Amino acid sequence: MSRRSLLRAFGAGAAGATLAGCGVPAAFVEPGDRAGRDSSATDHTLHFANWPLYIDTDDEDESKRPTLDAFSQRTGISVTYTEEINDNDEFFGKISPALMNHQETGRDLIVISDWMAARFVRLGWVQEMDRAKQPNVAKYLDPLLRSPAFDEGRLHSVPWQSGITGIAYNRKKLGREIRSTGDLWAADLRGRVTLLSGLDESFALLMQGNGVDITRWTADDFHEICEQTQKRVRSKHIRRFTGNDYIKDLATGDVLACQAYSGDVIQLQADNPDIEFVVPEEGAELWAESLMIPNLARHKRNAERLVDHYYDPEVAAELATWVNYVCPVPAARDVLASSKDEETAALAEDPLIFPDDAMRKRLAIARDITSEERMDFAKKWNSIVGL
């Protein structure tokens, strides 16, 4: 299942509505109530919850994770690593009862998509990290990812991996280039275009196509893209809305162009070099899935050390060769470029792992949908999508 999974029909909207009232979350935890007793000094363990297939594994023994094993060998900290996050909303439902009731979750470190991370920050469910004890994060975190609107200064979150929501298309079958979001609406693409169905995954790129600064978009901007999308649905220009099944449509040629994630396209290109990924001229959304330390975590200091371990450029480079998402540590590029292995060195030149300067200028992190906006916006979008 995709790590940028489908926003379920009313899942996020309903959860946001239940927990929010008058702009102040009913389950909000005050800053002074977030920290638990940290046992890191005497208990050299931590529990790290992540998505499936989101860490490097040994070629000969898939139970081994080289970068994680190296951390344990260097620090003496034993890591219980669980691949238990299959969907943001599902995981929210799993740990929210403990967090809203000021109880431990049993996890010291979690990875969730930024739109969900925004909710955790608003609810006060995650702790600030001590950057003084994370020199690698302070030094090497990509400037583009340092201060998203939902977590100014990245006090509560650190990107695990990043990615781009842009446009993928089959250049050979289409017979021309796509350079802008507006190119999706050309007459020869009628019925051969798909968009992502999830509200949080889809809206930013469509707004950028209208020239909107997505770091400060408004309700009017949202309603405008809804009207435009509804018209394109009625005219049958948009074939359908998808989760990650757009990959199959694009691979078979049923679809010629679609909204897509950069990490997926790297995998598609391995099988079909005719597939192209475009960061439109007017811009594309840069997103991340971020590491966070839940309230009352028993091993906060150990978790902070693990986060910093992955911001060592050597470690970040090793992880990047396996996951093929946008690396949040630009310095890892030089590490890969110096590799004697030609295939590894080539990754340093892949703009979908290390965006070049021209591409970086067109990337932006969208402001998140607030709890006050979410229910109405989700209802409107889902009515168009058919959820």
N, C-alpha and C positions, 0 to 999 in steps of 0.2 A: 504494500500500500504506500502511496506517495507520502513523503514528509511534508509536502505542501497540499495536504488532503482537502477534499471537498468540504466546504462549510455546509453542514447539514441544514435542512430546510428551516427549522426554527431553533435549532440547538443553541447557537451562540446568542441569538436574540432573546430567547426565553431565559437563558441563564443570566444574561446581563440585566434583564428586567427584574428578575427575582431578587438579585443582589443589590440593585440600585434603587434609591428613592430620593427624590428631591436633589439629585445631583451628587449625593453622598452615599456611597455604598453602605448598605445595612450591615455588612459583614466586615467593614473596614477595621483593620488592626492598627492601633497607634504605634508609632515608632518605638516607644519604650517597651512594647510588649512583644517584639518580634524575635529577639535573641533568646536562645536557650543556654543552658550550661554547656560550654564547649569542652568536650572530653578529648580533643585532639592530642594534647600533650601526653596523655597516658594511654589512649586507645588509638593505635595506629591503623585505623580502618576508615573507610567511607563507602557510602552507597551511591552509585552513579546510575541514573535512569536516562536512557537514550532511545532513539528510534532504531529500528532494524537496519542493518547494512549501512551503518553510518560511522564506521571506524575501520581502521586497517586490520586485516587478519593475515596470519601466516599462510603462505602458499601451500605448505605441506600439512599444516594443522590448523583448521579454521577456529579451533577453540582458543588459539593463542592470538593475542592482540599486541603486536610489537611495541607500539608507542606507549600503551598502557603498562605493559610488562616492564618497560624501561623506567617508567616513573616509580613503580613499586621497588625495583632493584636499587634505584638511586636514593629513595627516601625511606624505604622500609615500611611504607604505607600500603596495606592490602586493600585493593579495590573490588567491591562487589559490583559487577557491571551487569545491568539488566536491560534487555531490549524490549521494554514494556510499553513504549509510547507509539501507538499506531494511528492515532487521530487526536488532534488537539482537544476537541470537545469531549471525547471519551476520557482522556486523561484528566481533564478538568473535573469531570464528574467523579473520577476515582479519588482524587486527593482533596477536592474542595470541602467535603464534610469536616475533615480534620482541621484544615486551615481556618475555616470560618468559626470553628469552635475552640480555637487556640490550642490545638493538639498537634503533636508531632506527626509528620507524614511517613517517617521511616526512611526518608531519602535526604541526602546531603547535597545533591547536585542533580538538576534536571535540565533538559533541552526542549524548548518549546518555540513555536513560531512567534515572530515579533508581534503580530496582531493579538495573539493570546497573551504574550508576555506583557503587553500594555495593560491588559485587564488585571494581571497579578500585581503590577506596580500600583495601579489605581486602588486596588483593594488593600494594599499594604501587606501582601502575603509573602514577600521576599525581602531578604536582608541586603543592606548595602555591603559591598565588598571593600576590603581595605586595600586600596591601590598602592599604599606604601609597601605592602608585602607582595605586590605583584609587579615587579619591575619590567618584566617582559611585556605584559599587557600595556603598561604605561608607555613603553618605548615603541612597540611594534604594531599596535592596533591601527588598522587602516583609518586614516583621517576621515574618509567618507562615512565610516560607521561609528564615529566617536560620539555623536550627540543626536540620536533620533528624538523626535518630538515626545514620544511616550516615556523616555528615560533620559532626560537631559544630562549630559556628562557621562552617560553609561555607568551610573552609580550602582545599579541593581542587576545589570546584565552584561554579558560579554559574548559576542558572536562566536558560535561554534563553527559554522560554515555560513557562507553567504550565497546569493544567487541573483539572477536577473529575470524579471518577467518581461519578455519581449515578443517577437514574432518569429515563428519558424515557417519555412516554406520549401517546396520542392522546385528548385530553380530550373531544372531540366524540363520538367513537365509543364511548368508555368510559361517558360520561354522568355522570361524577363526578370529584372530585379525588383525587389520590394525595398523601399527606402523609408517609408513613413507609414504611420498607422492609417492614414487616409487612403493608402494604396489598397488596403483590404476591401475597400468599398467600390473598386472598379467593377464595371459591368461583367467582365469575363470571369469574375470570381463568384458570381451569384450562385449560391447553393454549395460552394466549395470552401467555405470559411467556418471555423468553429471558434468560440470563445470559452473561457473557463467559467464554470458555473458558480464557483464560490465568490461571494461578494468581496471578501477581503483580498482574494487573489486577482480579481478582474478589474476593479474600478479604476485603479491608478493609471494604468496604461491608456485606457479609454479617455480619461481626463487629459492626459498629456497630449493625446491626439488633437484635443481642442485647444492646446496651448496653455493649459492650466498649470500653475506652480503647485505641484501636489504636496509640497511641504506646508501649504496653507490653504487647501481647497475649502470651498464653502458648500452649504446645502444646495444652493442654486446650481453649482457645478455638478453635483450629484444628480439632481433632477433632470438636468439637461442631457446627461449621458443616458439616463433611463429612457427619456423620450426618443432619443436617437436610436437606441438599441431596440426599443419596442417597434419602431417603424421598420427596422431591418429584419426583425423577426416576421412581421406581417408580410413583407415583400419577399420573404423566403431567401433573402440574401445570406443570412446566417443559417447554416445547415443545422446546427444544434449546439448545445452547451455541454461541456465535458468536464470530467475529472481528468486523471492522467491517461484515460483511454484515447486522448487525442493522438498519442504516440502511435497506436495501431492505425488510426485513420490516415495519418500522414505517411506512415510506412507503406500502406497498401495503395496510396494514391486516391483514396476516396475523398480526401481533403487536400487542397493544394496550399493553403495557408492557414495558420492558426495562432492563437495566443499560446505561448509556451514558456517553459522554464529552461534556463541555460543548461543546467546539469543534465536534463533529459536529452537535450539535443546532442551533447557530446557523445552520449551512448548511441544515439541514432546515426550519427555521422560515421561511426565505426563500421556500420553495416551498409550505409548508403551515403557516399560523399556528395550526392546531389542535394542533400538537405542543408539548408543554410539557416543561421540564426541571425536576426537583425535587432540591433538597438536602434529604434527609429530616430530619424533626424531630430524630431521634437522631444525625444527622451524616452526613457524606460525606467521601470521601478527597480530599485536595488532593495533587497530584503535580506533578512538573516534569520537563522534559528539560533537562539541564544541560551547560553548557560546561565542558570540562576540558582541561588541558594534559598530553599524554602525557610519560612519561619521555624524556629525551634530546632533547626538542624543540629545534631549532636557533634558534628565534626566539621564545623565551619572553616577552621584554619586549614585542615587537611584538604577541604574542597578548594579553597583559594589557591593552595599550592598546586593542585592538579590543573586548575584553569591556567595558571601561569606557565606550567610545564608545556601546555599546548601552544603557547605563544613564543616559545623558543623557535627561531626560524628553521632550525634543523628538524625539529619535531613537526612543525607546521608543514614543512615541505614533504615529509614522509606521509603525513595524513592526506595531503592534497593529491599525491600520486594515486591514492586509492579511491577517494570519494569523488574527485573531479568536479567539485563545486567551486565557486569563486572563493579563493583563499583570503581570509581576513587579515593575513600577515603578508603584506607586499614583499617584505625582505626575504621571504621563502623563495621568491623567484630566482634570486641569485644563487641560492643553494642548488636548485634544480638545474639551472643553466650550466653549472660547473660539473654536473654529473658526467661520468665517462660513458654511461649508457645512453645511446642516441634517443631511444624512445622516451626516457625520463627527461632528458635535456629538452626535448621538443615541447614538453608540457609548459616550460617556462615561456614559450612563445604563443601559447594558446590564449587568446583574449577572453575566452569564457572562464578561464581560471585566474588569469592575471590581466584584467582589462587594461588596454593601452590608454595613453593620456587623452586621445580624442574621444574614446568611448566613455571614459570616466567623467568627462565634462557633461555627458548627456544622462548621467545616472542620478537619481534622487530617491530619498526615503520618504514615502508618503506619511503624512500625519495619520494617526490611527482614527478609527471611528469611535466616538465617545459612547459611554454607556447611555447617555440621553438620546443619541441619534440611532443607536444600533437597532432597536426593535422595529421602528418605522422604516428604516432604510432596508433592513433585511426582508421585511414583509413586501416592500415594493419590488426589490430586486428579484426575490424568489417568485413573485407572480409573473415576472417577465420570463424567467428561466424555466418555469414550470415545476418548481419544487414544492 
